[in-house]
């Protein structure tokens, strides 16, 4: 009996696509909540819009730095494990 090896097909795009999707879903929640909260307490539309844009910028910076630091830490951990495995061989 001939046996064909099992092959799995996975999403082959970069991890950046995943990060963008997660970041967009997370990043859109807070500005809408902020705008909803402010619109009930402030009469000026300009203040609500300005606060929303300010939160989008601040959230983008925070998410970008968090993603960068997580990826950098993951790469450093992988390199240290690789060095440890090679030294044991």
Secondary structure as GFF3:
##gff-version 3
##sequence-region A 1 89
A	DSSP	alpha_helix	15	41	.	.	.	ID=ss1
A	DSSP	alpha_helix	45	88	.	.	.	ID=ss2
###
